[in-house]
Amino acid sequence: MKIGILMSGQGAQTVGMGQDLFDNLPVYQAYVQRANQVLGYDLMADVCGNANRIQQTAFAQPAIMTMSVGIYQALFEGLSQPNYLLGLSLGEYSALTAAQIFNFEQSVAILADRGRYMQDAGETQPGKMVAVMSDNQSQIVNLLTQLQAQGKRVYPANFNTFSQLVIGGVATDVDVAVEQLSQLGISRMVELPVAGAFHTPLLATAAEKLKQRLSHEKVMASDKIVFSNTTGQPFSGVLPTLEKQMTHPTYFAQALQAMIDQGVDTLIELGPSDTLSKFAKKVVGKEIKRYAVNDLVSFQQVRTLLLTEGK
């Protein structure tokens, strides 16, 4: 079994996430408590148990990373840790932390600020995001390029699978794109409940703040391979890539394929949902085994699997 780890991105969060893990797993609980020390508030009570705060970018980002890394450390306690990791957007910070390229407290502090920068940018530069389901992604990109030439601010944002592309930008311009995509025969489009047009130039002010914020951060060497959404390949130049990530499209599908090309035959998603596992099924097919750990029951099932395979 050659394992690849998937780390949840923003939007996966749910009220009450991680509570049963916190109540039953000392390793997980310890990571939450470490995050609390950095944040100055109680993640479980003030964020994960709060229906309003859990949806706010500034609070959701450190909460999701803490959950993902806490599961990772508990799941592989006493076992060999996987060599391949991939997160979606925010999940890249979880993957980099699990690989010890960032230390945990460092990531918590960075994400508290990153989330705030992105939330502020979304409020000052409102935007909209729509998932477009089509196998002809070049057609979508070509249309957006034409609209940009006309002064419209609408962009490709997330290449989640080879048949799902999220577009984002100024709300009225996104609406124009949706109307023209409909005229091209694309019927499956879903507006996403997000606070801004993430991974587009509308986040430029947040990206500049993040660049300054990261300028003095230390990056550690690791024997793990973490794949980048921005390049679709293993990270090279972690800090510049993370700065670029905020205003450029994510290529999760391409990065996942690159990880599978390394011989990975089993994917384990860690975080609040199984969204990436569903993406993976569409990207690499059913022949790759997929598991998602997001509560105590799924944790126990996968932990048992790992212990059995390790014998």
C-alpha positions in Angstrom: 0.0 0.0 0.0 1.5 3.3 -1.2 -0.4 6.1 0.5 -1.1 9.6 -0.7 -2.6 12.1 1.8 -5.2 14.6 0.8 -5.9 17.6 3.0 -9.2 19.5 3.0 -9.6 23.0 1.7 -11.9 25.8 2.9 -15.6 25.1 2.4 -15.3 21.7 3.9 -16.0 23.0 7.4 -19.2 22.0 9.3 -20.6 22.9 12.7 -19.4 20.5 15.4 -16.5 19.2 13.3 -13.9 17.3 15.2 -15.8 17.2 18.5 -15.8 13.4 18.8 -12.2 13.2 17.8 -11.3 15.8 20.5 -13.3 13.9 23.1 -11.6 10.6 22.4 -8.1 11.1 21.0 -5.5 12.6 23.3 -3.1 13.3 20.3 -5.9 15.2 18.5 -6.9 17.1 21.6 -3.3 18.1 22.2 -3.1 19.7 18.8 -6.3 21.7 19.3 -4.9 22.9 22.6 -1.7 24.0 21.0 -3.7 25.9 18.4 -5.7 27.6 21.2 -2.5 28.9 22.7 -1.6 30.6 19.5 -5.0 31.9 18.6 -6.1 33.1 22.0 -9.5 31.5 21.8 -11.1 28.0 22.1 -11.3 26.4 18.7 -13.9 23.8 19.7 -16.2 26.1 21.6 -15.7 29.4 19.9 -15.4 28.2 16.2 -16.2 24.6 15.6 -19.3 24.9 17.8 -20.3 28.3 16.5 -22.5 28.2 13.3 -21.6 31.8 12.5 -17.9 31.8 13.1 -17.2 28.5 11.4 -18.3 30.0 8.1 -16.0 33.0 8.4 -12.7 32.7 6.5 -10.7 34.2 9.3 -11.8 31.5 11.8 -12.3 28.6 9.4 -8.8 28.5 8.0 -6.9 27.7 11.2 -9.7 25.4 12.4 -9.6 23.2 9.2 -5.8 23.1 9.3 -5.8 22.1 13.0 -8.3 19.4 12.4 -6.5 18.0 9.4 -3.1 17.9 11.1 -4.5 16.6 14.3 -6.1 13.7 12.5 -2.8 13.1 10.6 -0.7 12.9 13.8 -3.2 10.7 15.6 -3.8 8.4 12.7 -0.1 7.7 12.1 1.0 7.6 15.7 3.6 4.9 16.0 3.5 4.2 12.3 5.5 5.2 9.3 4.2 8.5 7.8 3.3 8.7 4.1 5.8 10.3 1.7 3.2 12.0 -0.5 0.9 14.8 0.5 -1.5 17.2 -1.4 -3.9 19.7 0.0 -6.5 21.9 -1.8 -5.7 25.6 -1.5 -5.8 26.1 2.3 -5.1 22.4 2.6 -1.6 23.0 1.2 -0.7 24.6 4.6 -2.0 21.4 6.3 0.1 19.3 4.0 3.3 21.4 4.5 2.8 21.2 8.2 2.3 17.5 8.3 5.5 17.2 6.2 7.2 19.5 8.9 8.1 22.1 6.3 6.2 24.5 8.5 5.9 23.8 12.2 2.4 23.6 13.7 2.3 26.8 15.7 3.8 28.7 12.7 1.0 27.5 10.4 -1.7 28.4 12.9 -0.4 31.9 13.2 0.0 32.3 9.4 -3.5 31.0 8.7 -5.1 33.3 11.3 -3.6 36.2 9.4 -4.2 34.7 5.9 -7.8 34.1 6.7 -8.2 37.7 7.9 -6.5 39.1 4.8 -8.8 37.1 2.5 -12.0 37.9 4.5 -11.1 41.6 4.3 -10.4 41.4 0.6 -13.7 39.7 0.0 -15.6 42.4 1.9 -13.8 45.3 0.1 -13.8 43.6 -3.3 -16.9 41.4 -3.4 -16.9 38.5 -5.8 -18.7 35.4 -6.9 -17.7 31.8 -7.7 -19.5 29.3 -9.9 -18.6 25.6 -10.5 -18.9 24.8 -14.2 -19.3 21.1 -15.1 -17.9 20.4 -18.6 -15.3 18.1 -20.2 -14.4 21.0 -22.5 -12.4 23.2 -20.1 -10.5 24.9 -22.9 -13.8 26.2 -24.2 -14.5 27.8 -20.8 -11.0 29.3 -20.6 -11.3 30.7 -24.1 -14.6 32.4 -23.3 -13.2 33.9 -20.1 -10.2 35.2 -22.1 -12.6 36.9 -24.6 -14.6 38.5 -21.7 -11.4 39.8 -20.1 -10.5 41.4 -23.4 -13.8 43.2 -23.2 -12.9 44.5 -19.7 -14.8 41.9 -17.7 -13.2 40.6 -14.5 -14.0 36.9 -14.5 -11.3 34.2 -14.3 -10.7 30.5 -14.1 -10.1 29.7 -10.4 -10.1 26.0 -9.5 -9.4 23.1 -11.9 -10.9 20.6 -9.4 -11.3 17.7 -11.8 -10.9 17.4 -15.6 -14.6 18.0 -15.8 -15.2 20.6 -13.1 -13.8 24.1 -13.4 -14.7 26.9 -10.9 -14.8 30.4 -12.3 -14.7 33.6 -10.2 -14.7 37.3 -10.4 -16.9 40.4 -10.1 -20.4 39.1 -9.6 -22.0 40.9 -12.6 -19.2 39.7 -14.8 -19.5 36.1 -13.6 -23.2 36.3 -14.4 -22.3 37.4 -18.0 -20.0 34.4 -18.3 -22.6 32.0 -16.9 -25.2 33.3 -19.5 -22.7 32.9 -22.4 -21.7 29.4 -21.2 -25.3 28.5 -21.1 -25.6 29.7 -24.7 -22.7 27.4 -25.6 -24.7 24.4 -24.3 -23.2 24.1 -20.8 -26.2 23.4 -18.4 -24.6 22.3 -15.1 -23.4 25.3 -13.2 -23.6 25.8 -9.4 -22.9 29.0 -7.5 -20.7 28.4 -4.5 -21.3 29.9 -1.0 -18.0 31.7 -0.6 -16.9 35.0 0.9 -15.0 36.2 -2.2 -13.5 35.3 -5.6 -10.6 33.3 -4.3 -7.7 32.4 -6.6 -8.4 35.4 -8.8 -6.8 38.9 -9.2 -9.6 40.2 -6.9 -7.5 38.9 -4.0 -4.5 41.1 -5.0 -4.5 43.1 -1.8 -4.6 40.0 0.4 -1.8 38.5 -1.7 0.4 41.5 -1.1 -0.2 41.4 2.7 0.5 37.6 2.7 3.8 38.2 0.8 4.9 40.7 3.5 3.7 38.3 6.2 5.6 35.3 4.8 8.8 37.3 4.1 10.5 36.4 7.4 9.1 32.9 7.8 11.4 29.9 7.9 10.9 26.8 5.8 12.4 23.5 6.9 13.7 20.7 4.7 11.7 17.5 4.5 11.9 14.1 3.1 8.2 14.2 2.2 6.9 15.3 -1.2 4.2 17.9 -1.1 2.4 18.7 -4.3 1.5 22.3 -5.2 -1.9 23.3 -6.6 -0.3 26.3 -8.3 2.1 24.3 -10.4 0.6 20.8 -10.4 4.0 19.5 -9.4 6.0 19.1 -6.1 6.6 22.3 -4.3 9.8 24.2 -5.4 10.1 27.5 -3.7 7.5 27.2 -1.0 7.0 30.8 0.0 6.8 32.4 -3.5 4.4 29.6 -4.6 2.1 30.2 -1.6 2.1 34.0 -2.4 1.2 33.3 -6.0 -1.4 30.7 -5.0 -3.9 33.4 -3.7 -4.4 35.1 -7.0 -3.8 32.3 -9.4 -5.9 29.2 -10.3 -5.5 25.9 -8.4 -4.8 22.8 -10.4 -5.8 20.1 -8.0 -6.6 17.6 -10.7 -3.2 18.0 -12.3 -1.4 17.8 -8.9 -3.3 14.7 -7.9 -2.4 13.0 -11.2 1.2 13.9 -10.6 1.0 12.2 -7.2 -0.6 9.1 -8.6 2.1 8.9 -11.2 4.5 8.4 -8.3 2.9 5.0 -7.7 0.4 6.0 -5.1 -2.4 3.4 -4.9 -4.3 4.5 -1.8 -5.6 8.0 -1.0 -6.6 9.1 2.5 -8.4 12.4 2.9 -8.1 14.2 6.3 -10.3 17.0 7.3 -14.0 17.9 7.7 -15.4 16.3 4.5 -14.8 13.8 1.7 -14.9 16.3 -1.1 -11.4 15.6 -2.3 -12.1 11.9 -2.3 -15.0 12.5 -4.6 -12.8 14.7 -6.9 -10.2 11.9 -6.9 -12.7 9.3 -8.1 -13.4 11.5 -11.1 -9.7 12.3 -11.7 -8.0 8.9 -11.3 -10.9 6.4 -11.3 -12.1 3.7 -9.1 -9.0 1.6 -9.2 -7.3 3.9 -6.6 -8.5 3.1 -3.1 -10.0 6.1 -1.4 -10.7 6.8 2.3 -11.9 9.9 4.2 -11.3 10.5 7.9 -13.5 13.2 9.3 -15.0 11.7 12.5 -14.2 9.0 15.2 -15.9 6.2 13.3 -13.9 6.8 10.1 -10.7 7.3 12.1 -11.1 4.0 13.8 -11.8 2.2 10.5 -8.7 3.6 8.7 -6.5 3.3 11.8 -7.4 -0.4 11.9 -6.6 -0.7 8.2 -3.2 0.9 8.7 -2.4 -1.3 11.7 -3.4 -4.4 9.8 -1.4 -3.5 6.7 1.6 -2.7 8.8 1.9 -6.2 10.2 
